[in-house]
Amino acid sequence: MTRPEDHPLAPHGRIGVLLINLGTPDAPDAPAVRRYLAEFLSDRRVVEIPPLAWQPILRGIILRTRPKKSAHAYRLVWTEHGSPLAHYTRAKAERLLGAFGPEVTVDWAMRYGRPSIDARLRALMDAGCDRILLAPMYPQYCAATTATANDKAFEVLSRMRWQPAARTLPPYHDDPAYIAALKASIEGSLAKLDFTPELILASFHGMPERTLKLGDPYHCHCQKTARLLGEALGREVRISFQSRFGRAKWLEPATDAVLRGLPGEAVKKVAVVAPGFSVDCLETLEELAIRGRETFLESGGSDFAYLPCLNDSEEGLTLLRGLLARELAGWIAAS
């Protein structure tokens, strides 16, 4: 059959993988942080308060005061590559190019900020990807992270005349490969320390306690990850939750309170890990590695170490390559 001369180009036959992470400001300054927070804190999955009640608080108070403070925190962790979260997410995507064959494109996007999910999904479609795997970079499922990333992607797809076939990466909080990657990464980091920690503290991002009561599995996923990690390491791994925001009751125990109280329990040497974060970011590098250290040492601790996330390490890439290959089964030939 001969195609008419005026027939639009319709590239197809390729497969896309879109790594999705939370997001980051474009720069460590107050205007960029204000734009980022306005989008992030307007997400109904993140703040489950009716907009009529929440938006005046957000626009009238929070966006007037918080950006300057947050910009200072971002400046403490900003690198020559820019935002650590964006840098490591991009590095993962770049290092996975070609990992699944020449017909598979691996790209990355942010739920809030740039590059947007909208822009990268359309770029994948323009490149001929009519099958796309959406891969939120969250080991533990949470409506405020995994679900909103998928929500945004499907919102974009809902406006497309020609939609790709789509799959989503499931949570992998208890996957043996994930636990093995964490174990290898932590043991490698511990071997570089000049002290032996008496305790490993696994700090996960906090969520309001009501999310657990509403049926969100996040708390249970975090607990299982910490338990399996402790079993794999053959030592105690205590769990805590960080990044509280607002007046609502959040999941406990709080990381800052635990760090403050450990010296009183005769725990003077601690190592902190963040298994809920696939890459290092503001919450790990400023909140834990800087402020967490200060809290612990000022409370009487003697030695503190923050152990990095999997980032674009070999352990992290091997894990992600395996997870993605499993979800691409049937679309690509088994290797």
BAVO-301440 format. One record per residue (C-alpha): residue in three letters; x, y, z. Coordinates in steps of 0.02 Angstrom, whole numbers. Example, Ala and Ser with C-alpha at 12.3 -4.5 7.8 and 13.67 -1.06 7.14 Angstrom:
2
> residuo/px/py/pz
> ALA/615/-225/390
> SER/684/-53/357
//
This chain:
335
> residuo/px/py/pz
> MET/0/0/0
> THR/69/170/-50
> ARG/62/306/83
> PRO/-16/470/23
> GLU/110/611/4
> ASP/20/717/135
> HIS/11/575/263
> PRO/85/635/430
> LEU/242/550/491
> ALA/202/421/623
> PRO/361/348/699
> HIS/328/191/799
> GLY/400/24/851
> ARG/515/84/991
> ILE/504/59/1179
> GLY/527/195/1308
> VAL/575/186/1492
> LEU/541/344/1593
> LEU/628/356/1763
> ILE/524/475/1871
> ASN/586/560/2027
> LEU/508/688/2143
> GLY/579/852/2081
> THR/694/996/2122
> PRO/706/1184/2097
> ASP/802/1245/1945
> ALA/921/1343/2057
> PRO/959/1361/2243
> ASP/875/1531/2258
> ALA/711/1590/2330
> PRO/617/1624/2166
> ALA/658/1450/2097
> VAL/614/1366/2262
> ARG/450/1464/2270
> ARG/400/1400/2096
> TYR/445/1223/2145
> LEU/353/1227/2311
> ALA/199/1306/2233
> GLU/183/1156/2116
> PHE/234/1025/2244
> LEU/123/1085/2386
> SER/-27/1111/2271
> ASP/-33/925/2232
> ARG/-188/849/2313
> ARG/-93/686/2337
> VAL/37/778/2441
> VAL/-74/893/2544
> GLU/-245/815/2569
> ILE/-328/973/2633
> PRO/-470/1048/2528
> PRO/-395/1183/2415
> LEU/-514/1316/2479
> ALA/-439/1296/2652
> TRP/-259/1256/2599
> GLN/-220/1377/2459
> PRO/-238/1537/2564
> ILE/-115/1461/2690
> LEU/4/1407/2551
> ARG/-2/1571/2455
> GLY/-20/1687/2603
> ILE/106/1613/2726
> ILE/211/1466/2666
> LEU/265/1534/2497
> ARG/309/1700/2578
> THR/421/1627/2713
> ARG/483/1452/2669
> PRO/573/1481/2501
> LYS/713/1585/2576
> LYS/749/1456/2712
> SER/739/1311/2590
> ALA/850/1401/2464
> HIS/986/1413/2597
> ALA/972/1225/2627
> TYR/983/1190/2440
> ARG/1140/1296/2426
> LEU/1223/1184/2556
> VAL/1203/1030/2445
> TRP/1207/1105/2269
> THR/1350/1040/2163
> GLU/1440/1085/2002
> HIS/1314/969/1918
> GLY/1168/1061/1997
> SER/1038/975/2105
> PRO/1102/807/2173
> LEU/931/728/2146
> ALA/925/782/1963
> HIS/1108/738/1935
> TYR/1094/560/1999
> THR/927/527/1915
> ARG/997/588/1748
> ALA/1154/484/1776
> LYS/1051/327/1802
> ALA/957/356/1639
> GLU/1115/395/1541
> ARG/1208/243/1607
> LEU/1061/129/1562
> LEU/1055/185/1380
> GLY/1081/31/1274
> ALA/1059/-87/1421
> PHE/901/-164/1347
> GLY/944/-161/1163
> PRO/948/-29/1026
> GLU/758/-15/1017
> VAL/739/43/1198
> THR/759/225/1249
> VAL/787/266/1434
> ASP/740/442/1486
> TRP/704/534/1649
> ALA/581/662/1716
> MET/527/750/1875
> ARG/353/750/1948
> TYR/377/933/1995
> GLY/491/1049/1901
> ARG/596/1007/1750
> PRO/613/903/1645
> SER/426/877/1661
> ILE/336/712/1637
> ASP/232/795/1502
> ALA/383/850/1401
> ARG/477/685/1414
> LEU/327/575/1376
> ARG/293/677/1219
> ALA/477/666/1172
> LEU/471/477/1188
> MET/315/469/1079
> ASP/395/585/950
> ALA/543/464/947
> GLY/427/321/902
> CYS/402/242/1073
> ASP/229/164/1066
> ARG/262/60/1222
> ILE/319/151/1380
> LEU/368/88/1552
> LEU/337/219/1687
> ALA/463/193/1826
> PRO/436/296/1984
> MET/599/288/2083
> TYR/520/242/2251
> PRO/555/73/2332
> GLN/408/91/2453
> TYR/237/132/2382
> CYS/154/292/2441
> ALA/8/387/2367
> ALA/107/549/2387
> THR/253/484/2283
> THR/219/332/2173
> ALA/35/367/2143
> THR/54/551/2100
> ALA/194/512/1976
> ASN/81/387/1888
> ASP/-67/507/1901
> LYS/29/642/1809
> ALA/88/523/1674
> PHE/-87/458/1641
> GLU/-155/636/1643
> VAL/-34/674/1501
> LEU/-82/514/1409
> SER/-266/558/1426
> ARG/-238/709/1313
> MET/-150/610/1176
> ARG/-244/554/1021
> TRP/-121/411/996
> GLN/-78/337/1163
> PRO/65/216/1192
> ALA/40/53/1283
> ALA/94/88/1463
> ARG/159/-11/1611
> THR/211/48/1784
> LEU/354/-11/1893
> PRO/285/-87/2054
> PRO/361/-48/2225
> TYR/511/-157/2267
> HIS/528/-132/2455
> ASP/552/-317/2491
> ASP/632/-374/2329
> PRO/784/-483/2369
> ALA/886/-390/2239
> TYR/846/-223/2323
> ILE/893/-288/2495
> ALA/1053/-363/2425
> ALA/1099/-198/2341
> LEU/1070/-103/2503
> LYS/1173/-230/2600
> ALA/1320/-219/2479
> SER/1314/-29/2475
> ILE/1303/-11/2664
> GLU/1441/-136/2698
> GLY/1553/-47/2572
> SER/1520/120/2657
> LEU/1547/48/2832
> ALA/1714/-23/2779
> LYS/1774/155/2740
> LEU/1733/225/2913
> ASP/1864/254/3046
> PHE/1744/196/3182
> THR/1623/52/3209
> PRO/1441/108/3228
> GLU/1348/40/3377
> LEU/1184/62/3284
> ILE/1121/83/3106
> LEU/972/200/3094
> ALA/863/185/2939
> SER/776/351/2911
> PHE/627/355/2793
> HIS/532/507/2733
> GLY/386/539/2850
> MET/201/544/2808
> PRO/51/601/2909
> GLU/-9/462/3023
> ARG/-183/473/2947
> THR/-115/404/2782
> LEU/-85/237/2871
> LYS/-262/237/2940
> LEU/-330/276/2767
> GLY/-247/119/2697
> ASP/-83/182/2624
> PRO/43/36/2635
> TYR/194/151/2651
> HIS/223/127/2837
> CYS/214/-62/2820
> HIS/332/-61/2670
> CYS/460/41/2768
> GLN/449/-75/2917
> LYS/476/-228/2808
> THR/624/-149/2717
> ALA/708/-109/2884
> ARG/675/-284/2952
> LEU/742/-372/2797
> LEU/893/-257/2793
> GLY/933/-295/2974
> GLU/920/-481/2939
> ALA/1034/-465/2788
> LEU/1164/-365/2884
> GLY/1151/-477/3037
> ARG/1132/-329/3156
> GLU/1002/-211/3226
> VAL/930/-83/3107
> ARG/817/41/3196
> ILE/685/136/3097
> SER/634/319/3104
> PHE/542/448/2999
> GLN/602/620/2947
> SER/543/781/2862
> ARG/389/821/2966
> PHE/286/966/2899
> GLY/138/1055/2976
> ARG/42/1022/3136
> ALA/-33/852/3097
> LYS/30/697/3188
> TRP/160/608/3081
> LEU/230/433/3079
> GLU/347/402/3225
> PRO/477/391/3293
> ALA/545/553/3221
> THR/724/545/3159
> ASP/780/704/3247
> ALA/706/644/3413
> VAL/790/474/3396
> LEU/960/553/3358
> ARG/938/669/3506
> GLY/897/525/3623
> LEU/1026/395/3570
> PRO/1172/461/3675
> GLY/1060/444/3827
> GLU/1043/260/3783
> ALA/1233/246/3782
> VAL/1237/241/3591
> LYS/1379/360/3551
> LYS/1423/299/3375
> VAL/1290/291/3240
> ALA/1275/268/3052
> VAL/1119/333/2964
> VAL/1051/264/2801
> ALA/902/319/2695
> PRO/834/165/2607
> GLY/676/253/2548
> PHE/774/370/2434
> SER/842/299/2272
> VAL/964/444/2257
> ASP/1034/574/2375
> CYS/942/739/2385
> LEU/905/885/2501
> GLU/822/772/2629
> THR/972/658/2643
> LEU/1119/776/2617
> GLU/1057/925/2717
> GLU/928/855/2838
> LEU/1024/697/2884
> ALA/1208/721/2841
> ILE/1216/900/2906
> ARG/1076/935/3029
> GLY/1064/755/3088
> ARG/1249/754/3127
> GLU/1235/917/3223
> THR/1089/852/3325
> PHE/1176/690/3371
> LEU/1345/766/3416
> GLU/1267/910/3514
> SER/1167/781/3614
> GLY/1324/691/3669
> GLY/1363/572/3526
> SER/1545/548/3478
> ASP/1541/479/3299
> PHE/1413/502/3161
> ALA/1411/445/2981
> TYR/1282/466/2844
> LEU/1297/323/2718
> PRO/1251/373/2539
> CYS/1102/310/2441
> LEU/1124/187/2297
> ASN/1134/335/2175
> ASP/1219/282/2012
> SER/1332/155/2097
> GLU/1359/-15/2019
> GLU/1246/-91/2151
> GLY/1110/35/2111
> LEU/1124/14/1923
> THR/1126/-176/1932
> LEU/969/-171/2038
> LEU/878/-50/1924
> ARG/930/-143/1766
> GLY/856/-303/1838
> LEU/695/-221/1896
> LEU/666/-137/1729
> ALA/710/-293/1628
> ARG/580/-391/1725
> GLU/444/-263/1687
> LEU/495/-253/1504
> ALA/474/-441/1482
> GLY/370/-479/1329
> TRP/418/-313/1252
> ILE/601/-355/1235
> ALA/687/-522/1211
> ALA/748/-605/1370
> SER/936/-582/1392
//
